[in-house]
Amino acid sequence: MMTDLGKYADTVLAAYAVSIGLLLAIVIWSLWKGARVKRALEAQETRMGRRNG
């Protein structure tokens, strides 16, 4: 159910869309960066001759 936003509907909906888009971008960037750091750490551990466990 949509609340009547009157003459501000376009502005409010655009603000919601931008906010959701930015939050998604932050989540995706964080996951990508975390995977990249994990790969770098595993590569460094391999070079140092250490194994997990």
Backbone as a chain_set.jsonl record, in Angstrom:
{"seq": "MMTDLGKYADTVLAAYAVSIGLLLAIVIWSLWKGARVKRALEAQETRMGRRNG", "coords": {"N": [[0.843, -1.177, 0.0], [0.663, 2.128, -0.92], [1.617, 5.232, 0.369], [0.075, 8.421, 0.064], [1.968, 10.784, -1.428], [1.757, 13.188, -2.526], [2.717, 16.213, -4.145], [5.384, 15.785, -3.796], [6.116, 13.25, -4.456], [7.779, 12.285, -6.596], [10.315, 13.253, -5.839], [10.696, 12.066, -3.295], [10.546, 9.305, -3.902], [12.7, 9.119, -5.665], [14.785, 9.711, -3.906], [14.607, 7.496, -2.179], [15.272, 5.474, -4.042], [17.915, 6.169, -4.755], [19.152, 5.924, -2.257], [18.785, 3.168, -1.671], [20.189, 2.094, -3.827], [22.811, 3.03, -3.263], [23.28, 1.719, -0.81], [23.222, -0.97, -1.654], [25.441, -0.915, -3.367], [27.503, -0.466, -1.508], [27.384, -2.838, 0.005], [27.969, -4.789, -1.971], [30.531, -3.907, -2.758], [31.906, -4.273, -0.33], [31.763, -7.08, 0.013], [33.195, -7.895, -2.266], [35.706, -6.712, -1.781], [36.383, -7.996, 0.618], [36.639, -10.677, -0.252], [38.79, -10.363, -1.958], [40.845, -9.58, -0.185], [40.956, -11.875, 1.377], [41.886, -13.762, -0.495], [44.417, -12.657, -0.988], [45.597, -12.914, 1.548], [45.615, -15.72, 1.84], [47.358, -16.358, -0.253], [49.702, -15.146, 0.66], [50.138, -16.629, 2.999], [50.654, -19.099, 1.839], [53.03, -18.528, 0.473], [54.639, -18.14, 2.678], [54.863, -20.639, 3.633], [53.079, -21.778, 5.344], [50.279, -23.67, 6.486], [46.67, -23.988, 6.558], [44.955, -24.779, 9.599]], "CA": [[0.0, 0.0, 0.0], [1.474, 3.322, -1.097], [1.137, 6.45, 1.003], [-0.03, 9.545, -0.859], [3.075, 11.699, -1.188], [1.414, 14.478, -3.127], [3.608, 16.777, -5.149], [6.759, 15.394, -3.494], [6.269, 11.825, -4.736], [8.962, 12.028, -7.419], [11.512, 13.526, -5.047], [10.824, 11.058, -2.239], [10.855, 8.015, -4.519], [14.07, 9.197, -6.171], [15.675, 9.617, -2.748], [14.608, 6.085, -1.788], [16.001, 4.703, -5.049], [19.343, 6.479, -4.606], [19.604, 5.34, -0.988], [18.861, 1.714, -1.833], [21.3, 1.836, -4.745], [24.076, 3.223, -2.557], [23.445, 0.628, 0.16], [23.6, -2.171, -2.413], [26.819, -0.738, -3.833], [28.393, -0.65, -0.36], [27.397, -4.268, 0.341], [28.693, -5.494, -3.03], [31.934, -3.522, -2.652], [32.457, -4.912, 0.868], [31.943, -8.505, -0.269], [34.277, -8.011, -3.239], [36.956, -6.361, -1.105], [36.669, -9.067, 1.57], [37.126, -11.841, -0.996], [40.12, -10.004, -2.463], [41.772, -9.624, 0.947], [41.098, -13.279, 1.757], [42.782, -14.389, -1.478], [45.764, -12.142, -0.754], [46.088, -13.529, 2.777], [45.921, -17.124, 1.555], [48.559, -16.384, -1.09], [50.839, -14.822, 1.529], [50.374, -17.783, 3.865], [51.263, -20.129, 1.004], [54.414, -18.124, 0.267], [55.367, -18.278, 3.949], [54.997, -22.07, 3.928], [52.15, -22.182, 6.395], [49.03, -24.26, 6.024], [45.536, -23.82, 7.486], [44.685, -25.892, 10.499]], "C": [[0.889, 1.239, 0.0], [0.814, 4.518, -0.405], [1.081, 7.564, -0.034], [1.044, 10.569, -0.504], [2.838, 13.063, -1.816], [2.432, 14.928, -4.152], [5.072, 16.391, -4.934], [7.053, 13.932, -3.838], [7.533, 11.534, -5.538], [10.252, 12.2, -6.622], [11.746, 12.448, -3.996], [11.201, 9.707, -2.829], [12.264, 7.998, -5.1], [15.08, 9.077, -5.027], [15.748, 8.179, -2.236], [15.444, 5.256, -2.754], [17.505, 4.929, -4.928], [19.894, 5.834, -3.338], [19.759, 3.827, -1.095], [20.017, 1.346, -2.751], [22.65, 1.983, -4.064], [24.32, 2.129, -1.522], [23.848, -0.671, -0.53], [25.043, -2.085, -2.9], [27.816, -0.963, -2.704], [28.503, -2.127, 0.006], [28.202, -5.049, -0.69], [30.182, -5.184, -2.953], [32.598, -4.206, -1.455], [32.709, -6.397, 0.644], [33.105, -8.734, -1.228], [35.631, -7.763, -2.581], [37.351, -7.454, -0.108], [37.221, -10.31, 0.898], [38.541, -11.586, -1.512], [41.173, -10.081, -1.354], [42.007, -11.065, 1.387], [42.039, -14.014, 0.81], [44.227, -13.933, -1.264], [46.382, -12.77, 0.495], [46.459, -14.984, 2.546], [47.179, -17.249, 0.71], [49.799, -16.097, -0.243], [51.162, -15.984, 2.448], [51.032, -18.919, 3.089], [52.738, -19.8, 0.766], [55.247, -18.295, 1.525], [55.514, -19.746, 4.347], [54.082, -22.557, 5.027], [50.896, -22.75, 5.768], [47.93, -24.008, 7.045], [45.413, -25.028, 8.377], [45.731, -26.033, 11.471]], "O": [[1.774, 1.369, 0.846], [-0.378, 4.776, -0.572], [1.941, 7.642, -0.911], [1.03, 11.147, 0.583], [3.639, 13.982, -1.645], [2.946, 14.126, -4.932], [5.91, 16.643, -5.8], [8.138, 13.436, -3.536], [8.284, 10.623, -5.189], [11.167, 11.383, -6.723], [12.869, 11.973, -3.829], [12.087, 9.032, -2.306], [12.949, 6.978, -5.035], [16.109, 8.416, -5.169], [16.828, 7.695, -1.896], [16.241, 4.423, -2.324], [18.283, 3.977, -4.993], [20.984, 5.262, -3.353], [20.765, 3.273, -0.651], [20.745, 0.39, -2.483], [23.539, 1.155, -4.262], [25.449, 1.662, -1.372], [24.72, -1.39, -0.043], [25.779, -3.07, -2.851], [28.861, -1.58, -2.913], [29.598, -2.615, 0.288], [29.031, -5.882, -0.324], [31.009, -6.088, -3.068], [33.733, -4.669, -1.561], [33.752, -6.917, 1.04], [33.905, -9.649, -1.035], [36.584, -8.512, -2.798], [38.529, -7.797, -0.002], [38.156, -10.932, 1.403], [39.384, -12.482, -1.503], [42.27, -10.594, -1.573], [43.13, -11.436, 1.73], [42.887, -14.792, 1.247], [45.153, -14.74, -1.349], [47.563, -13.119, 0.494], [47.506, -15.436, 3.008], [47.986, -18.152, 0.933], [50.832, -16.743, -0.417], [52.333, -16.299, 2.658], [51.881, -19.626, 3.632], [53.595, -20.68, 0.847], [56.444, -18.57, 1.44], [56.223, -20.056, 5.304], [54.291, -23.636, 5.581], [50.5, -22.365, 4.667], [48.198, -23.835, 8.234], [45.719, -26.151, 7.979], [45.671, -26.925, 12.317]]}, "num_chains": 1, "name": "protein.A"}
